[in-house]
Amino acid sequence: MKGKRILIVGGGTGIGLCLAKQLIDMGAQVVIASRNIKKLERVCTELGTAASAYPLDAGDEQAVIGFYSELGEFDHLVVTIRPDHLTGPFTESAPADSRAAFDAKFWGQYILARYCLDTISAKGSIVFTSGIAAVRGYQGFSCTAAINGAIESLTKSLAVELAPIRVNAVTPGFIERFGDDTERWNMVQSLSARIPAKRLGTQIEAANAYIYLLQNQYTSGTIVTVDGGELSA
Ligand SMILES: NC(=O)c1ccc[n+]([C@@H]2O[C@H](COP(=O)([O-])OP(=O)(O)OC[C@H]3O[C@@H](n4cnc5c(N)ncnc54)[C@H](OP(=O)(O)O)[C@@H]3O)[C@@H](O)[C@H]2O)c1
């Protein structure tokens, strides 16, 4: 990763931020982009001179086109966008909220991939993010499931269509969001008491999957699951 320029959209918090820190430790230059530039600038101050920040709403096609023309050449695109409203019982969800979630997480990733092709390295790669609801049913996750399923299908098609650029995805299981979060673990237990690992995944464990996909030149169309064994249980 030394000397590589890596764009992480959604990298101001959570798994994306954890990944940014790991990549900087490995010698990469990291660009983080999302809507809240003040938050990103604070994060960049912590990350140091190997990080830079850009404001971007990935669901806004014209904004993405303008962003790439300003950004210039880079090696890898990673997207870790989490929509503002994602889960909820199907019968209580407003279709407009589900549409907004698709705009951010599905169309955001699609548009970012669609317009990066003039400036991403031909030896580079794209890593999307899905989630295990793509392949297993959970109460209240119908919209999330549909978005993640669409991302996994897109990953496999683009791996063929965009070669030699590699296209992969990480599918996280239940990953800690704010440190070792007991409340979140209790919520996850109510959804799935069967997780073999008997704990939430750490953000570092999730970040390691992206690093594997960025580094391994012989992976494309691959979906790496980080779920503590949940999908096998
Ligand atoms: N954590 C888990 O347990 C888990 C499980 C399964 C899947 N996932 C997936 O893993 C990914 C990362 O999850 P996380 O929990 O680490 O996420 P997170 O920290 O909650 O959110 C990531 C970032 O997405 C950005 N964002 C939202 N809408 C955006 C938009 N339209 N354009 C650009 N940026 C946008 C937000 O920044 P701004 O507000 O500044 O835009 C936020 O910093 C997500 O795709 C999530 O669905 C996570």
PDBQT file of the ligand as one rigid body, heavy atoms in Angstrom, charges set to zero:
ROOT
HETATM    1  N1  LIG A 301     -21.386  -1.692  11.351  1.00  0.00    +0.000 N 
HETATM    2  C1  LIG A 301     -22.038  -2.832  11.045  1.00  0.00    +0.000 C 
HETATM    3  O1  LIG A 301     -22.363  -3.659  11.897  1.00  0.00    +0.000 OA
HETATM    4  C2  LIG A 301     -22.392  -3.139   9.613  1.00  0.00    +0.000 A 
HETATM    5  C3  LIG A 301     -23.060  -4.329   9.300  1.00  0.00    +0.000 A 
HETATM    6  C4  LIG A 301     -23.363  -4.617   7.967  1.00  0.00    +0.000 A 
HETATM    7  C5  LIG A 301     -23.018  -3.710   6.975  1.00  0.00    +0.000 A 
HETATM    8  N2  LIG A 301     -22.400  -2.540   7.323  1.00  0.00    +0.000 N 
HETATM    9  C6  LIG A 301     -22.068  -1.608   6.257  1.00  0.00    +0.000 C 
HETATM   10  O2  LIG A 301     -20.716  -1.200   6.384  1.00  0.00    +0.000 OA
HETATM   11  C7  LIG A 301     -20.586   0.158   5.936  1.00  0.00    +0.000 C 
HETATM   12  C8  LIG A 301     -19.896   0.976   7.029  1.00  0.00    +0.000 C 
HETATM   13  O3  LIG A 301     -20.693   0.910   8.195  1.00  0.00    +0.000 OA
HETATM   14  P1  LIG A 301     -20.344   1.857   9.451  1.00  0.00    +0.000 P 
HETATM   15  O4  LIG A 301     -21.231   1.419  10.553  1.00  0.00    +0.000 OA
HETATM   16  O5  LIG A 301     -18.888   1.886   9.652  1.00  0.00    +0.000 OA
HETATM   17  O6  LIG A 301     -20.847   3.271   8.851  1.00  0.00    +0.000 OA
HETATM   18  P2  LIG A 301     -20.987   4.697   9.566  1.00  0.00    +0.000 P 
HETATM   19  O7  LIG A 301     -19.718   5.048  10.251  1.00  0.00    +0.000 OA
HETATM   20  O8  LIG A 301     -22.263   4.794  10.359  1.00  0.00    +0.000 OA
HETATM   21  O9  LIG A 301     -21.229   5.676   8.286  1.00  0.00    +0.000 OA
HETATM   22  C9  LIG A 301     -20.257   5.821   7.296  1.00  0.00    +0.000 C 
HETATM   23  C10 LIG A 301     -20.367   7.185   6.647  1.00  0.00    +0.000 C 
HETATM   24  O10 LIG A 301     -21.316   7.229   5.578  1.00  0.00    +0.000 OA
HETATM   25  C11 LIG A 301     -21.339   8.611   5.212  1.00  0.00    +0.000 C 
HETATM   26  N3  LIG A 301     -22.455   8.867   4.287  1.00  0.00    +0.000 N 
HETATM   27  C12 LIG A 301     -23.780   8.641   4.481  1.00  0.00    +0.000 A 
HETATM   28  N4  LIG A 301     -24.478   9.033   3.388  1.00  0.00    +0.000 NA
HETATM   29  C13 LIG A 301     -23.559   9.502   2.493  1.00  0.00    +0.000 A 
HETATM   30  C14 LIG A 301     -23.661  10.053   1.180  1.00  0.00    +0.000 A 
HETATM   31  N5  LIG A 301     -24.855  10.211   0.558  1.00  0.00    +0.000 N 
HETATM   32  N6  LIG A 301     -22.523  10.411   0.538  1.00  0.00    +0.000 NA
HETATM   33  C15 LIG A 301     -21.303  10.276   1.143  1.00  0.00    +0.000 A 
HETATM   34  N7  LIG A 301     -21.149   9.769   2.384  1.00  0.00    +0.000 NA
HETATM   35  C16 LIG A 301     -22.269   9.390   3.052  1.00  0.00    +0.000 A 
HETATM   36  C17 LIG A 301     -21.473   9.355   6.557  1.00  0.00    +0.000 C 
HETATM   37  O11 LIG A 301     -20.781  10.597   6.552  1.00  0.00    +0.000 OA
HETATM   38  P3  LIG A 301     -21.536  12.019   6.300  1.00  0.00    +0.000 P 
HETATM   39  O12 LIG A 301     -22.654  12.115   7.275  1.00  0.00    +0.000 OA
HETATM   40  O13 LIG A 301     -20.432  13.020   6.511  1.00  0.00    +0.000 OA
HETATM   41  O14 LIG A 301     -22.000  11.999   4.874  1.00  0.00    +0.000 OA
HETATM   42  C18 LIG A 301     -20.744   8.372   7.519  1.00  0.00    +0.000 C 
HETATM   43  O15 LIG A 301     -19.553   8.930   8.053  1.00  0.00    +0.000 OA
HETATM   44  C19 LIG A 301     -22.010   0.622   5.579  1.00  0.00    +0.000 C 
HETATM   45  O16 LIG A 301     -22.231   0.410   4.203  1.00  0.00    +0.000 OA
HETATM   46  C20 LIG A 301     -22.894  -0.301   6.372  1.00  0.00    +0.000 C 
HETATM   47  O17 LIG A 301     -24.189  -0.455   5.819  1.00  0.00    +0.000 OA
HETATM   48  C21 LIG A 301     -22.072  -2.237   8.599  1.00  0.00    +0.000 A 
ENDROOT
TORSDOF 0
